[in-house]
Amino acid sequence: MNEDDDGVLPLPSLMEAWRPPTGGKRSLRGGTLRIRSGGKGSGGSNAAPTLSPAEARAKLERIVRKAPEVMVKISGKQRGAGHLGEHFGYISRHGKLEVRSSEGEIITDEKRLKAIAADWDMLDQAMNPYGKDRPTSMSMVLSMPGGTTDAATIHDAVQAFARVEFEGQFSYMVALHTDTAHPHVHLTVAAQGADGTRFNPRKADLHHWRESFAHELRQRGIAAEATPRRARGHVQKRVRSPAHHLEARTAGQGRELDLNRLIEERAQAFARSQNPERRAEDVLALGRQKQIRGAYADAAAALAATGKHEDRALAEEIAGFVADMPAAVSRRLARAREIMIADRAEGSAGSRSRDTHGDIAEGQSPIPIERKPRDRDR
């Protein structure tokens, strides 16, 4: 299908739907020639990418067909030669795995890895005249969902990604791990660039890296995507790794951070309050999700109107994708709705029992029938 045929798509609304919700600007540069950014400047804005009609259609197809989503995350910071040397020991499994440097060196010798750690630390100290406490390096993990991509392809894509994003500016080390549930790659980047630039990524950089990594995978025949969660209908925020780690550290110490318990308490308070709290983020999420669903609906309508078989088929896929989206509510509101429904069911059952058997037996307390949730609470 040529590009003119794809011009029926409502590109502005789709670009807005796919825009990352991070705000701000990228602090680093790289790969700006192939991942074209909107807004002013080259890559300086966090606006949605500018895609051709054909590229937009391909992205739309991947999204509605639920192509695997790439993961790129900052996993830690290393401070000083000793700490960085220990980290290199971990990613190399103490010399059992190969580590590839940005200079193309393949390393298994732990002494060599420690020497590189010392070199990175020496450069950092030389460029740090005021002796500030700052990291020597940052570690990242890049992966795909288990069972979707072979380890060699992921490893190759990460190396290409690193060359595009960091080569000539920051030194880095790459190590593939295949001894867990799914293969993943550890990418460690020196925090001090040779030109004086500091490696200090922002959320906009992380989103760009997801797009860049997905691009490399697609170049290798993998239908990978890097869309924001909300563009796929997910409003509920993921529980971040630090929260899981904190909960694990405090378990059994009498000060557990039970995330589920906190959500339950807040949901109970919302469900049984006469004037429940309307959080601004809940209202914004509903409005945002309405816009996103509308963008997909407009795309489906535009495709269906062409009368072409392949366009109608894609329109039906889009409709199914939107229908399968989860409700645009937070965990707190979702649980509160469950509580309200359960309370009303119990209240109705109690009313029927009184109608059949008279008053409730002595010593029992009637269960009040809770109010129905208003539309604005949902």
C-alpha positions as CSV (number, residue, x, y, z in Angstrom):
1,M,0.0,0.0,0.0
2,N,1.4,3.4,-1.0
3,E,1.7,6.4,1.3
4,D,-1.2,8.2,-0.3
5,D,-3.5,5.4,0.7
6,D,-2.4,5.7,4.3
7,G,-3.1,9.5,4.4
8,V,-6.6,8.8,5.6
9,L,-5.4,8.4,9.2
10,P,-6.0,11.3,11.6
11,L,-2.2,11.8,12.3
12,P,-2.4,14.7,14.7
13,S,-4.8,12.9,17.1
14,L,-2.8,9.7,16.9
15,M,0.5,11.5,17.5
16,E,-1.0,13.1,20.5
17,A,-2.3,9.7,21.7
18,W,1.2,8.2,21.4
19,R,2.9,11.2,23.0
20,P,4.9,10.1,26.1
21,P,3.4,11.6,29.3
22,T,6.8,12.6,30.8
23,G,7.1,16.3,30.0
24,G,10.3,18.2,30.0
25,K,13.2,17.9,27.6
26,R,15.9,15.4,26.8
27,S,19.2,16.1,28.5
28,L,21.2,13.9,26.1
29,R,21.6,13.7,22.4
30,G,21.8,10.7,20.0
31,G,20.0,9.0,17.3
32,T,18.1,12.1,16.3
33,L,18.5,11.5,12.6
34,R,16.4,8.4,12.5
35,I,13.9,9.1,15.4
36,R,12.5,12.3,14.2
37,S,11.1,14.5,17.0
38,G,8.4,17.1,16.9
39,G,8.6,20.5,18.4
40,K,11.5,23.0,18.1
41,G,15.0,21.9,17.6
42,S,16.3,18.4,16.9
43,G,15.3,16.2,19.8
44,G,15.1,19.0,22.3
45,S,11.3,18.7,22.8
46,N,9.3,15.9,24.3
47,A,6.6,16.3,21.6
48,A,5.3,13.2,19.8
49,P,7.5,11.8,17.0
50,T,6.7,13.0,13.5
51,L,5.8,10.0,11.4
52,S,4.9,9.7,7.8
53,P,1.5,8.2,7.0
54,A,3.0,4.9,6.2
55,E,5.1,4.8,9.4
56,A,2.0,5.8,11.4
57,R,0.0,3.0,9.9
58,A,2.7,0.5,10.6
59,K,2.9,1.7,14.2
60,L,-0.9,1.5,14.6
61,E,-0.9,-2.1,13.3
62,R,1.8,-3.1,15.8
63,I,0.0,-1.4,18.7
64,V,-3.5,-2.9,18.0
65,R,-1.9,-6.3,17.3
66,K,-0.1,-6.0,20.7
67,A,3.5,-6.2,19.5
68,P,5.9,-6.9,22.4
69,E,6.9,-3.7,24.3
70,V,10.6,-3.1,24.9
71,M,11.9,-2.4,28.4
72,V,14.7,0.1,29.1
73,K,15.3,1.0,32.7
74,I,18.0,2.6,34.9
75,S,18.9,-0.2,37.4
76,G,21.5,1.5,39.5
77,K,24.4,3.9,40.0
78,Q,27.9,3.0,40.9
79,R,30.2,5.3,42.9
80,G,34.0,4.9,42.9
81,A,36.3,2.3,41.3
82,G,35.6,-0.3,44.0
83,H,31.8,-0.2,43.6
84,L,32.1,-0.1,39.8
85,G,34.5,-3.1,39.9
86,E,32.0,-5.1,41.9
87,H,29.3,-4.2,39.4
88,F,31.5,-5.4,36.5
89,G,32.1,-8.6,38.4
90,Y,28.3,-9.1,38.8
91,I,27.4,-8.5,35.1
92,S,30.3,-10.7,34.0
93,R,29.4,-13.4,36.6
94,H,33.0,-13.0,37.8
95,G,34.6,-13.7,34.5
96,K,32.2,-16.4,33.3
97,L,30.4,-14.2,30.8
98,E,31.8,-11.9,28.1
99,V,31.6,-8.2,28.5
100,R,31.9,-6.0,25.4
101,S,33.3,-2.5,25.7
102,S,32.4,0.6,23.6
103,E,35.9,0.1,22.0
104,G,35.0,-3.4,20.8
105,E,37.0,-5.3,23.3
106,I,35.6,-8.6,24.5
107,I,36.6,-9.1,28.2
108,T,36.4,-12.0,30.6
109,D,39.4,-11.2,32.8
110,E,38.2,-9.6,36.1
111,K,41.5,-7.8,36.5
112,R,40.9,-6.1,33.2
113,L,37.4,-5.1,34.2
114,K,38.7,-3.6,37.5
115,A,41.3,-1.7,35.5
116,I,38.6,-0.2,33.3
117,A,36.6,0.7,36.5
118,A,39.7,2.5,37.8
119,D,40.1,4.4,34.5
120,W,36.5,5.6,34.6
121,D,36.9,6.7,38.2
122,M,40.1,8.5,37.4
123,L,38.5,10.5,34.6
124,D,35.5,11.3,36.8
125,Q,37.8,12.6,39.5
126,A,39.9,14.6,37.0
127,M,36.7,16.3,35.8
128,N,35.4,16.9,39.3
129,P,37.5,19.8,40.7
130,Y,35.1,20.5,43.6
131,G,35.0,16.9,44.8
132,K,31.3,16.5,44.5
133,D,29.7,13.2,45.6
134,R,28.4,11.9,42.3
135,P,28.1,8.5,40.5
136,T,31.0,7.1,38.4
137,S,28.6,5.2,36.2
138,M,24.9,4.3,35.6
139,S,23.7,0.8,34.8
140,M,20.7,0.0,32.6
141,V,18.8,-3.1,31.7
142,L,17.2,-3.6,28.3
143,S,15.0,-6.6,27.5
144,M,11.9,-7.9,25.8
145,P,9.0,-10.0,27.3
146,G,10.0,-13.6,27.9
147,G,9.7,-15.9,24.9
148,T,9.3,-13.2,22.3
149,T,12.9,-12.7,21.1
150,D,16.0,-14.8,21.1
151,A,19.0,-13.7,23.2
152,A,21.4,-13.2,20.3
153,T,19.0,-10.7,18.6
154,I,18.5,-8.8,21.8
155,H,22.2,-8.6,22.4
156,D,22.9,-7.5,18.8
157,A,20.1,-4.8,19.0
158,V,21.5,-3.4,22.3
159,Q,25.0,-3.1,20.9
160,A,23.6,-1.2,17.9
161,F,21.5,1.0,20.1
162,A,24.5,1.8,22.3
163,R,26.6,2.7,19.3
164,V,24.0,5.1,18.0
165,E,23.2,6.7,21.4
166,F,26.5,6.9,23.2
167,E,29.5,6.1,20.9
168,G,32.0,9.0,20.8
169,Q,30.5,10.6,23.9
170,F,30.3,8.1,26.7
171,S,32.2,4.8,27.3
172,Y,30.0,1.8,28.0
173,M,30.1,-1.9,28.7
174,V,27.5,-4.5,27.5
175,A,26.8,-8.0,29.0
176,L,24.1,-10.5,28.0
177,H,22.4,-12.6,30.7
178,T,20.5,-15.7,29.8
179,D,20.3,-17.4,33.2
180,T,16.9,-15.9,34.2
181,A,13.3,-16.2,33.1
182,H,14.0,-14.2,29.9
183,P,17.2,-12.9,28.4
184,H,18.3,-9.3,29.1
185,V,21.3,-7.1,28.6
186,H,23.1,-5.0,31.2
187,L,24.4,-1.8,29.7
188,T,26.8,0.2,32.0
189,V,27.6,3.8,30.9
190,A,30.3,6.0,32.3
191,A,28.8,9.1,33.9
192,Q,31.6,11.3,32.7
193,G,32.0,12.0,29.0
194,A,35.4,12.7,27.5
195,D,34.0,16.1,26.3
196,G,32.9,17.1,29.8
197,T,29.3,16.1,29.4
198,R,27.7,14.3,32.3
199,F,25.5,11.2,31.8
200,N,22.4,12.4,33.6
201,P,19.3,11.0,31.8
202,R,15.7,12.3,32.3
203,K,12.4,10.6,31.6
204,A,12.3,12.0,28.1
205,D,15.7,10.3,27.4
206,L,14.3,7.0,28.6
207,H,11.3,7.2,26.3
208,H,13.6,8.1,23.4
209,W,15.8,5.1,24.2
210,R,12.8,2.8,24.2
211,E,11.9,4.0,20.7
212,S,15.6,3.6,19.6
213,F,15.9,0.1,21.0
214,A,12.5,-0.9,19.4
215,H,13.8,0.5,16.1
216,E,16.9,-1.7,16.3
217,L,14.8,-4.8,17.0
218,R,12.5,-4.0,14.1
219,Q,15.6,-3.7,11.9
220,R,16.3,-7.3,12.9
221,G,12.8,-8.6,12.1
222,I,11.2,-8.3,15.5
223,A,7.9,-6.4,15.7
224,A,8.8,-4.5,18.8
225,E,7.0,-1.4,20.1
226,A,7.7,1.4,22.6
227,T,4.4,3.1,23.3
228,P,3.4,4.7,26.6
229,R,1.2,2.6,28.8
230,R,-1.7,5.0,28.6
231,A,-1.7,4.8,24.8
232,R,-2.5,1.1,25.3
233,G,-5.3,1.9,27.7
234,H,-3.4,1.4,31.0
235,V,-4.1,4.1,33.6
236,Q,-3.1,2.2,36.7
237,K,0.6,3.0,37.5
238,R,3.0,0.2,37.8
239,V,4.6,-0.4,41.3
240,R,8.1,0.8,40.8
241,S,11.1,-1.5,41.7
242,P,12.3,0.7,44.6
243,A,8.9,0.2,46.3
244,H,9.2,-3.5,45.9
245,H,12.7,-3.5,47.2
246,L,11.7,-1.4,50.2
247,E,8.9,-3.7,51.0
248,A,11.2,-6.7,50.8
249,R,13.8,-5.0,53.1
250,T,11.3,-4.1,55.8
251,A,9.4,-7.4,55.7
252,G,9.3,-9.0,59.2
253,Q,10.6,-5.9,61.0
254,G,7.2,-4.7,62.2
255,R,7.2,-1.8,59.7
256,E,6.1,-3.5,56.5
257,L,5.2,-1.3,53.6
258,D,2.2,-3.3,52.5
259,L,1.2,-1.7,49.2
260,N,-1.9,-3.7,48.8
261,R,-3.0,-2.8,52.4
262,L,-2.5,0.9,51.6
263,I,-4.6,0.6,48.5
264,E,-7.3,-1.3,50.4
265,E,-7.5,1.3,53.2
266,R,-7.8,4.2,50.7
267,A,-10.4,2.3,48.7
268,Q,-12.5,1.5,51.8
269,A,-12.3,5.2,52.8
270,F,-13.5,6.3,49.4
271,A,-16.3,3.7,49.1
272,R,-17.8,4.5,52.5
273,S,-17.4,8.2,52.6
274,Q,-20.4,10.5,52.1
275,N,-18.1,13.0,50.4
276,P,-15.4,10.9,48.7
277,E,-12.2,12.6,47.6
278,R,-12.0,13.4,43.9
279,R,-8.3,13.5,43.1
280,A,-7.2,15.7,40.2
281,E,-5.1,12.9,38.7
282,D,-8.2,10.6,38.5
283,V,-10.2,13.2,36.6
284,L,-7.2,13.9,34.3
285,A,-6.8,10.2,33.6
286,L,-10.4,9.9,32.6
287,G,-10.2,12.8,30.3
288,R,-6.9,11.7,28.8
289,Q,-8.2,8.2,28.2
290,K,-11.3,9.6,26.5
291,Q,-9.1,11.5,24.0
292,I,-7.0,8.4,23.3
293,R,-10.0,6.2,22.7
294,G,-11.4,8.9,20.5
295,A,-8.2,9.0,18.4
296,Y,-8.4,5.3,17.8
297,A,-12.1,5.5,17.0
298,D,-11.5,8.2,14.5
299,A,-8.7,6.1,12.9
300,A,-11.0,3.1,12.6
301,A,-13.8,5.2,11.1
302,A,-11.4,6.8,8.5
303,L,-10.1,3.4,7.5
304,A,-13.6,1.8,7.3
305,A,-14.7,4.6,5.1
306,T,-12.2,3.8,2.3
307,G,-14.1,0.7,1.4
308,K,-10.9,-1.3,1.0
309,H,-10.8,-4.8,2.5
310,E,-7.4,-4.4,4.2
311,D,-8.5,-1.0,5.7
312,R,-11.8,-2.5,7.0
313,A,-9.9,-5.4,8.5
314,L,-7.6,-3.0,10.3
315,A,-10.6,-0.9,11.5
316,E,-12.1,-4.0,13.1
317,E,-8.8,-4.8,14.8
318,I,-8.7,-1.2,16.2
319,A,-12.3,-1.5,17.4
320,G,-11.4,-4.8,19.2
321,F,-8.3,-3.2,20.7
322,V,-10.3,-0.3,22.2
323,A,-13.0,-2.6,23.5
324,D,-10.4,-4.7,25.3
325,M,-8.9,-1.6,27.1
326,P,-9.2,-1.7,30.9
327,A,-11.3,0.8,32.7
328,A,-9.6,4.2,33.1
329,V,-9.5,4.1,36.9
330,S,-6.8,3.8,39.4
331,R,-6.3,0.8,41.6
332,R,-7.9,2.7,44.5
333,L,-11.0,3.5,42.5
334,A,-11.2,0.0,40.9
335,R,-11.1,-1.5,44.4
336,A,-13.6,1.0,45.7
337,R,-16.1,0.1,43.0
338,E,-15.8,-3.6,44.0
339,I,-16.4,-2.7,47.6
340,M,-19.5,-0.6,46.7
341,I,-21.0,-3.4,44.6
342,A,-20.4,-6.0,47.3
343,D,-21.9,-3.7,49.9
344,R,-25.0,-3.1,47.8
345,A,-25.4,-6.9,47.2
346,E,-25.1,-7.6,50.9
347,G,-27.6,-4.8,51.7
348,S,-30.1,-6.2,49.2
349,A,-29.7,-9.7,50.6
350,G,-30.4,-8.3,54.1
351,S,-33.5,-6.5,53.0
352,R,-34.9,-9.7,51.3
353,S,-34.1,-11.6,54.5
354,R,-36.2,-9.2,56.6
355,D,-39.1,-9.3,54.2
356,T,-39.1,-13.1,54.4
357,H,-38.3,-13.8,58.1
358,G,-39.1,-10.6,59.8
359,D,-36.6,-8.6,61.8
360,I,-32.9,-9.6,61.9
361,A,-32.1,-11.9,64.8
362,E,-31.2,-10.3,68.1
363,G,-27.6,-9.4,68.4
364,Q,-27.0,-9.0,64.7
365,S,-26.3,-5.6,63.2
366,P,-28.0,-4.7,59.9
367,I,-25.6,-4.0,57.0
368,P,-26.4,-0.5,55.6
369,I,-27.0,-0.2,51.9
370,E,-24.3,2.0,50.5
371,R,-25.1,4.7,48.0
372,K,-24.5,4.0,44.3
373,P,-21.3,5.5,43.0
374,R,-21.9,8.6,41.0
375,D,-20.6,8.9,37.5
376,R,-18.0,11.4,38.6
377,D,-16.6,8.9,41.1
378,R,-16.0,6.2,38.5
